[in-house]
Amino acid sequence: MNLSKTALVTHRACMDGSACVILFLALGGKQENVFYSDPGANKVDRVVKRALLELAGPIMIADVAISEQLADELDDTERAVVLLDHHRNSVPLNRFDWCEIEVDNQRCGSMMLYEQLERTLRKEIANLHEHAFAHPGDPRTQLTRLLEYRSLIQLVDVRDRWVVDGDPAAQTISTFHIVIGQKLFVERFFKKPTTFLFNEEKYLVDMVERKKVDYIEKVKKHIRIVDTESGGVKIRVAFMMANDHQSELGYSVTHDPDLDVDIAVMVGSFSVALRSHEDCPVDLSQLARLNDPHGGGHRCASGFSLSRVLDGEIIDIVKEKMRF
C-alpha cells in the first residue's frame, strides 16, 4: 500500500480525527498531505476542493463528510476517492459505492479506517509470492505496524461513541488529547503506539481531570431548565453557557436524577452543542439540522453554528447593540 501521494481529510480538534491521521502516517502517508476540517458539509467541501487542487493523487475522507452535490461531482470523475463516516447526516452518501457510512454508529471514523486498511493489506498479502522479500513498503511490514495501533483505536472508538460500559482508559486518553492538543497527540502516538501513559503524562491528565470536575459543577449551578415540546413530544431541556468539556458536561447534566432533563444545550462562543441521554425521544442530529442546515452529528450528540441561531456573528451583534 502506497499512501505517499494520497491526501487525507479528517476532523479538526477531534481525537477520532487525530487517530485517523496517526494511522495514515503510520502506513506511509505524508504530514503535508493531511487536511483538517471542522464538521459540516459546507466546510468539508471547501477543504476537499483545496486538497483536490493541491494534490493529484487519491483522497481519503474520514470522520467528516462532504455534501451530496460534491459527491455527485466526484462520482463523475476518475479521481480515486474513499469516504468513511459515522455521523447520521452522512447517511445519504451511502448511495455512492466509494462511501461507507456507519448508519447505526457501531464504529467511529478511525475504527472504520483501521478496518479498511487492514482488509486492504491482508488482500495484498494474499496476492504476494510466498518467498517475496520483505521491505518497508511491504504489506506484511505495514500490517505489523498497523496492528500496533489496535489498542489505541479501540479506546478512541469507546470514547468517541460514548460506550457507557467501555474501557475507563478511554477517558484518560481523551483527557490527554485535550491536554496536549491534536498536533502533539498525533506526534506522540505516531512515535509511541502504547496507550500506557508515562508519569509526566499521567500528572497532566490528573491535573486536568480535577479542574474538569470543578468546572462541571460550577456550570451546573447556572443551568436554566425549560419544559417544551419537539415534534409533539414533551421534553425537558437544560440551557447553559459552556466552551469546555462539553461531552462530559452534557453527560453529567442528562444523567443527573436531580435535574431530570432530556437534553443539554451548551452555548459556546461559536457553536451550540447538544447532548441527550440514551432514552431521549428526540434525535439530536435532526434537531441540529432544524436549526442549521449544516449542523448534525449523532442521535445523542450533535451541534450547530451559534451564528445560525443569532442570525449573525456574535461580535457583530454586540457591535450593533452596545451603547456608548
N, C-alpha and C positions, 0 to 999 in steps of 0.2 A: 504494500500500500504506500503510495507516494502522495503526501499531503503538502509538499513543499510549495506548490503553486495554487493551492486551494485557499479560498477565503472562508473565514468563519464569522458569522454574525450572531451575536448572543446577547443575553440580558445584562445590562449595566447595573452595578451596585447590588448584585444578587448572588448568593452563594451557589445557586444552581448554575447560573451563567459562568461563574468562576470555575466550577468543576468542569464545565464543557471546554473551557479554554485549557485547563490542565491536561485533559485527555487529548485535545488537539495538538498541543505542544509535545506531549509525550510520544506521539506517533509521527513526529517529524514536521508538524505544521510550524509556520513561522510567526513570531510575535507581531511583526509588521503587517501580517495578513489577518489580524484579529480586529473586528469592528464591533464596538459596543453600541447598544441601542436601548433607550428607555422603552417600556412597553407601550402598546398602541400601534395599530396597523399603519397609521399615517406617519408615525415616527420611524417605524421599522422600514417602511417603504423608502424613505429618504436615505437611510443608511445602506440598504441593499443596493439601491441605484448607484450610490457612490462606490460601493465595492465592485459593482459590475463595470464601472467606468475605469477604475484604477487597476483592476486585475483581469486577466484574460482567461484564467483557469476556472475550475469548478467552484461552486459556492455552497457552503453548508450553513443552514439557518437552524439554530437550536434554542429552545426555550423562549422564543418570541415568534411572531407570525406576521406575514405580510397581508395586504388586502387581497380580496378575490380579483380585483381589477389587475393588479400587478401579477398575480399568479396566472391569469389568463394570458398576459403578455409574455411571461416566461415560458408558458406551455407551448407557445407558437415559435419558440426559438430552439436552437440546437444546444444551448448552454446547459451544461450538467448542473442540476440543482437538486438539493435534498433539504427538506424541511421537516423538523421534528418538534412537536409542541404538545403540551398537555393542558392548555387553557381552553375553557368552554367556548369562547368566542372564535376559536380557530376551527371548530368542527366542520364548517362548510368547506374548508380546504381539503377535506378527505376525498373529494371527488377527483383530485389530481393524483396520479399514480406515484409521483415523486414526493408527495406529502404524507406523513404519518402523524395522525393526531390521536392522542390517548384520550378517548371520549370519556371514560369513567375515572380519569385521574389516578390510575393504578401505578403509574411510573412518572417520575419527574423528568425534566428535559435531559439532564446529564445521564440518567439511567437509560433513557431511550437511546442516547448517543453511544453510551458504553456498549449496549447490547447490539446495536447495529455494527459498530466497529468490530466487535468480537465475532459476529456472524460472517462479516466480510473476510476477516483474517483466517478464520477456520476454512472457508471455501478456498481461499488462495493456498493454504497449506495442503488441502486435499488434492490440489492440482499440481503440486510440486513433485519433482522426481525424488524418489526416496533417498538418493545419495547426493542431492543438491547441497552445495556448500553454503553454510550459514554466514550471513553478513549483517551489518547494522540495519539495512532496509529489508531484510528477510522477514516474511510474515511470522515465522516461528519466533524470531527475536522480538518482533513487535508485539506478538501476543503475550509473551512472557512479561514484557514491560507493561502492557495494558492491565494484566491481572494483578499487578502490584497496587492498582488503584481501586480494586473492588471494594475494600472496606470503606474507603473514603466515600465512594459513590453511594454505598448503602446508607451511610449516615446522612449524607446530603438528601437522599431520597426520603428518609424518615422525617427529616426536619422540614423539607420543602412542602411535603404533603400533609404535615401535621398528624402523623400517625401517633395517636394518643398513647398506645401501649408499646411504642417503639423503643429502641435503644436510647437510654438517657444521655449517652455520649454525644448524640446528635445535637443536643442543646449546647454542649460545651464547644463543639466545632462551630456552631452557628455564632456563638458569642465571640469566639476567636476571630471569625470573619469580620464581625462588627468592629472589633478592637483594632485590627491591623489593616483593614480595608481590602478591596478587591485585588489591587496590584500586588501587594505583599503576600496575600493569601495564595495567589497563583504561583508566585516565585517560591514560596516555602514548600508547597506540596508538590510542585513540579520537581524540585530537588530532593525532597524527602517525603515519599508517599505515606509514611507511617502516620496513623491517626493518634499515636501516643504523643501527648504534649510534654515538652521539656519543662523544667521547673520555672524558668523565666516566663514561658508561655502560660503556664498554669496560674502564675501570680497575676498576670494581666487579666486573664479570664475571671478569676475570683474577685478582683477589684471591681470590674465592670458589673458582675452579677450582683454584688452588694449595692452598687449605685442604682442598678435597674430596679431592684425591689423597692427602694425608696422612691424612685421616680414613678413607678406604677401606683403606689399607694397615694402619692401626692396628687396625681392626675385624677384618681378615682374620687377624691374629696370634692372635686369641682364638676362632676358629671351632671348633666341636665337630662332628665328622662321624660320622654313623650310617649303617650299612648296614641297610636294612629292605625291606619289600615294600608295595606298594599295588596292590590289585586283582589279586594274584597275580604282579605284575611286580616284579622286584628293582630297587631304586633306591638311590642314594647321596645322602644329604641332609646339608646343612651348616646348622647352627644358629648364630645369633649375635644379640647384642643391638645394635640399631641403630634410632635415631629419624630419622636424617637420610640424605639421598642414597640412599634405598633402591633406586630403579631402577638407578642407576649401580653401586651396591654389588652388587646381585643379578646384574647383567650380568657384572661383573668376576669374581665368585665362580664362576658357572656356566660361564664361558668360560676359566677358568684350567686349563690342562692338568695342572698340578702337583696341583691339588685333585681334578680328575676327578669332579665331583659333578653330579647331575641337577637337584637343587632346592636353592634357597637359602631358608631360613626366617629371616626377620628379625623379631625380637621387639621391639616398641616399647613405649611407655608405655601405649598404649590399644588397639593393634591388632597383628596379625601379618601381615606382608607376605610373599607368596610369589613367587618368580621361578624360571624354568627356562630351559634352552637350547632351541633350536628342535626338536631331535630327542628331547626328553624324552617317554617314553611315557605320562606322566600328564597329564591335563587339570587344570590348577590351579583352574579355575573350579569343577569338581566337587569337588575336594579341599577348597576353601574352604567350600563349602556342606555338605560332610560334617561339618565342624567347627562350622559356624554356619549355620542356615537362611537368615540374611540376608546371608551372605557371598557372594562371587562376583567376577567380573571377566572376564579373558580366559584363553585356554588357557595362555599362558606368563607371565601376570602377574595375580595375584589377591590377595585379602586377606580377613580376617575379624576380628571383635572379640576382643580378648585375654580379656575377661571370660567369653566362652563356654567357653574352654579351662580357665580357672581356677574356673569356677562362681561367679563373684562379681567385684566390683571389686577391683583390686589393693590399694587403700588400706584396704579393709575386711579383706582377708586379712592384711595387715601388722598392722592394729589387733588382730586376734584372736590372731595368732601371736607378736607381740612380747612379750618378757619384760621385767619391770621389777623 
